Amino acid sequence: MVYADVNEDAANETVRIIAAEGGVAQAVRADVTSHDDIRRTVQACTDAYGRIDVLDYNVGLAHVGGVVELPEAEWDRLFAVNLKGCFLTMKHVIPVMEQQGGGSIINISSIAGIRYTGVPYATYYATKAAMIHLTRTTAAQYAPQHIRVNTVLPGLMKTPMVEKSAGLAAQYGQGDIDGMWKARDAQCPMGHMGDAWDVAYACLYLASDEAKYVTGIELVVDGGITLKCAGAPSTRLGVRWRARQSGSPLSPAPLTPRRRDHAAARWSRARRAARAPPWPPRRRRGRRPAGWPWRAG
């Protein structure tokens, strides 16, 4: 395999770990926002192995801040790393996979792409959601070429990146790392966060031939935390959804009785219309409409 990282020391350390376990790998320093760096990395892989069977785009940055607090420069920087890098990597890898007759692409997104997690980081939500849909549409486009494109959505994970994020520690534990771990563990239905191996095994499945008929999906690896969330605000049969001021998961709030009755009536009429057969047109008594052989009573 070829392991690319903007941090050359980290790339070399990963290669040493792989070699210690009997694997073969080489390290390449690459900035995913650079067209030339991505092209050079793809060339290094094809020169070494002659093909690219699996692409795992596992890159992401998070900056705490909503749309009001977030500096414009940070918005641009995170979009370049989280989303543009994904685009550039697929742009250069897919032609290789087309030529060889197929391959598997795995983009690492996040449950932040489908839920509000309680932490205001607008760029992370936006980029991870955009990555999910970019993956879906790319999967549909290249399925005839036997190129599978899927997304893995990790939940709350205990990783070095999270540990080193001062913004997350401030949001969860007032700057205390141990307090942040405890708060995040408490959010998970299983009582604890996942780790990098949980994500790695999901990627291993999507990269393998056991997933040869799987493309365009979002594989959620979150210990069930998204089961506690109601999703985007919506209106359905007289019930509207609103977010609590505290930032907790969305919860139902009833409409007024009058508006609820009106909504129920509209729903009932729509259901009847959908089930209704093509009845004869209404007509005056004694006149037979064209096309209807029976006589009116």
C-alpha positions in Angstrom: 0.0 0.0 0.0 0.9 3.7 -0.3 0.3 5.8 2.7 0.1 9.6 2.1 0.1 12.2 4.8 0.9 15.9 5.0 3.0 15.0 8.1 5.9 13.0 6.8 6.9 11.7 10.2 3.4 10.3 10.8 3.4 8.6 7.4 6.8 7.0 8.1 5.6 5.8 11.5 2.5 4.2 9.9 4.8 2.4 7.4 7.0 1.1 10.2 3.9 -0.3 12.0 2.7 -2.0 8.9 6.2 -3.5 8.2 6.4 -4.8 11.8 3.3 -6.8 11.2 4.6 -8.3 8.0 3.0 -5.8 5.5 4.5 -3.8 2.7 4.0 -0.1 2.4 5.6 3.1 1.4 5.2 6.6 2.7 4.5 9.7 0.6 4.2 13.2 1.8 1.2 14.9 0.2 -1.1 17.8 0.7 -4.6 16.7 -0.3 -5.5 20.3 -1.3 -2.7 20.2 -4.0 -3.5 18.9 -7.4 0.2 18.2 -8.1 0.7 16.3 -4.8 -2.3 14.0 -5.4 -1.2 13.3 -9.0 2.3 12.5 -7.7 0.9 10.1 -5.1 -1.3 8.3 -7.6 1.7 8.0 -9.9 3.9 6.6 -7.1 1.2 3.9 -6.4 0.9 2.8 -10.0 4.6 2.8 -10.4 5.0 0.5 -7.4 2.0 -1.8 -7.9 0.7 -1.2 -11.4 -2.9 -0.6 -10.2 -5.0 0.9 -7.4 -7.6 -1.5 -6.0 -8.7 0.5 -3.0 -8.7 4.2 -2.1 -9.4 5.1 1.5 -9.8 8.9 1.9 -9.5 9.3 5.6 -8.8 13.1 6.0 -10.6 15.6 8.1 -10.3 18.7 10.2 -12.8 20.3 12.6 -12.9 23.9 13.8 -15.5 24.7 16.5 -17.6 27.6 15.5 -21.1 28.2 14.1 -21.7 30.3 11.0 -21.6 33.6 13.0 -18.4 32.9 15.0 -16.4 31.1 12.3 -13.7 33.1 10.4 -14.1 33.0 6.6 -10.5 31.8 6.2 -11.2 28.8 8.4 -14.3 28.0 6.3 -12.2 28.0 3.1 -9.4 26.0 4.7 -11.6 23.2 6.0 -13.6 23.0 2.8 -10.3 22.6 0.9 -9.1 19.8 3.2 -12.3 17.9 3.9 -14.0 18.2 0.6 -11.7 19.5 -2.2 -9.2 16.8 -1.2 -11.8 14.1 -1.6 -12.7 15.5 -5.0 -9.1 15.7 -6.2 -8.3 12.2 -5.0 -11.2 10.6 -6.8 -10.5 12.7 -9.8 -7.1 11.1 -10.3 -7.8 7.6 -9.0 -11.0 6.8 -10.9 -9.4 6.9 -14.4 -6.9 4.3 -13.1 -9.7 2.1 -11.8 -11.6 2.5 -15.0 -8.7 1.3 -17.0 -8.1 -1.8 -14.8 -11.8 -2.7 -14.7 -12.9 -1.6 -11.3 -12.0 -0.8 -7.7 -13.3 0.3 -4.3 -13.3 3.9 -3.0 -14.1 4.5 0.7 -14.6 8.1 1.9 -14.6 8.7 5.7 -17.3 11.1 6.5 -19.0 11.4 9.9 -22.4 11.2 11.6 -22.0 15.0 11.7 -23.0 14.8 8.0 -26.5 13.6 8.9 -27.1 14.9 12.5 -26.5 17.8 14.8 -24.2 16.4 17.5 -24.5 19.3 19.9 -21.2 20.9 19.0 -21.3 24.0 16.8 -18.8 23.3 14.0 -20.5 24.5 10.8 -17.7 23.6 8.4 -17.5 20.0 9.7 -21.3 19.5 9.3 -21.3 21.1 5.8 -18.2 19.3 4.4 -19.1 15.9 5.8 -22.7 16.2 4.4 -21.4 17.3 1.0 -19.0 14.4 1.0 -21.8 11.9 1.5 -23.8 13.2 -1.5 -20.7 13.5 -3.6 -20.1 9.8 -2.8 -23.6 8.8 -3.7 -23.6 10.5 -7.1 -20.2 9.3 -8.0 -21.2 5.7 -7.1 -24.2 6.0 -9.4 -22.1 7.4 -12.2 -19.4 4.8 -12.1 -21.3 1.7 -11.1 -21.3 0.5 -14.8 -17.5 0.5 -14.7 -17.5 -1.7 -11.5 -16.1 1.1 -9.4 -17.8 1.0 -5.9 -17.9 4.2 -3.9 -19.1 4.1 -0.3 -18.9 6.3 2.8 -18.2 5.3 6.4 -19.8 7.5 9.1 -18.0 7.2 12.4 -19.7 8.4 15.5 -18.0 9.6 18.7 -14.5 8.1 18.5 -11.6 8.2 21.0 -8.7 9.2 18.8 -5.7 11.5 19.0 -7.3 14.1 16.8 -10.2 14.5 19.2 -7.8 14.5 22.2 -5.8 17.3 20.7 -8.8 19.5 19.8 -8.9 22.3 22.3 -12.3 23.4 21.0 -13.9 20.0 21.6 -12.5 19.8 25.1 -13.9 23.2 25.8 -17.3 22.2 24.6 -17.5 18.9 26.4 -15.4 19.3 29.5 -14.5 23.0 30.0 -11.0 22.2 28.7 -10.5 19.0 30.8 -9.7 16.0 28.5 -10.9 13.4 31.1 -14.1 15.3 31.5 -14.6 15.3 27.7 -14.0 11.5 27.5 -16.6 11.0 30.2 -19.2 13.3 28.6 -18.7 11.6 25.2 -18.9 8.1 26.7 -22.2 9.1 28.4 -23.7 10.2 25.1 -23.3 6.7 23.6 -26.0 4.1 24.1 -23.3 1.5 24.5 -21.7 3.5 27.3 -18.4 4.2 25.6 -16.9 5.7 22.4 -15.5 3.7 19.6 -11.9 3.6 18.4 -10.0 3.7 15.1 -10.2 -0.1 14.8 -14.0 0.0 14.6 -13.8 2.3 11.6 -10.9 0.2 10.1 -13.0 -3.0 10.2 -15.9 -1.2 8.4 -13.5 -0.1 5.7 -12.0 -3.6 5.4 -15.5 -4.9 4.7 -16.2 -2.3 2.0 -12.8 -2.8 0.4 -13.2 -6.6 0.3 -14.9 -8.8 -2.3 -17.6 -9.6 0.3 -19.0 -6.1 -0.5 -18.8 -6.6 -4.3 -22.5 -5.7 -4.6 -22.4 -2.8 -2.2 -22.1 0.8 -3.5 -23.4 4.2 -2.7 -24.2 3.5 1.0 -23.4 5.3 4.2 -22.1 2.7 6.7 -22.7 4.1 10.2 -20.3 3.1 12.9 -21.5 4.9 16.0 -22.6 2.5 18.7 -26.2 3.5 18.1 -25.9 7.2 18.9 -27.8 8.4 15.8 -30.7 6.2 17.0 -31.2 8.8 19.7 -31.6 11.7 17.2 -34.8 12.6 15.3 -33.0 14.1 12.3 -33.9 17.2 10.4 -36.9 19.3 11.5 -40.1 18.2 9.6 -43.8 18.4 9.7 -45.9 15.3 9.6 -49.6 14.8 10.4 -50.1 17.7 12.7 -46.8 17.3 14.6 -43.9 19.7 14.1 -40.4 19.2 15.4 -38.3 21.7 17.2 -34.8 21.8 18.8 -34.6 22.4 22.5 -32.7 25.5 23.5 -30.2 23.3 25.4 -29.0 21.7 22.2 -30.4 18.3 23.0 -31.8 16.0 20.3 -34.9 17.2 18.5 -38.2 16.4 20.2 -41.8 16.6 19.1 -44.0 19.6 20.1 -47.8 19.4 19.3 -49.5 22.0 17.2 -52.7 23.7 18.3 -55.8 21.5 18.2 -57.3 23.4 15.3 -54.1 23.2 13.2 -53.7 19.6 14.1 -57.3 18.8 12.9 -56.7 20.7 9.6 -53.5 18.8 9.0 -55.2 15.5 9.8 -58.0 16.3 7.4 -55.6 17.2 4.6 -53.7 13.9 5.2 -57.0 12.0 5.1 -58.1 13.6 1.8 -54.7 12.9 0.2 -54.8 9.2 1.3 -58.4 8.8 -0.1 -57.4 10.4 -3.4 -54.4 8.1 -3.7 -56.6 5.0 -3.2 -59.6 6.2 -5.3 -60.5 4.3 -8.5 -61.2 6.1 -11.7 -65.0 6.7 -11.1 -67.3 7.7 -14.0 -67.6 11.5 -14.4 -70.5 13.2 -12.7 -73.4 13.9 -15.1 -77.0 15.0 -15.2 -79.8 12.5 -14.7 -80.9 10.8 -17.8 -77.9 11.6 -19.9 -75.4 8.8 -20.6 -71.7 9.9 -20.8 -69.7 8.7 -23.8 -67.6 5.6 -23.1 -69.7 4.3 -20.1 -72.1 1.5 -21.2 -74.2 1.2 -18.1 -77.2 3.2 -17.3 -77.4 5.6 -14.5 -79.9 4.9 -11.7 
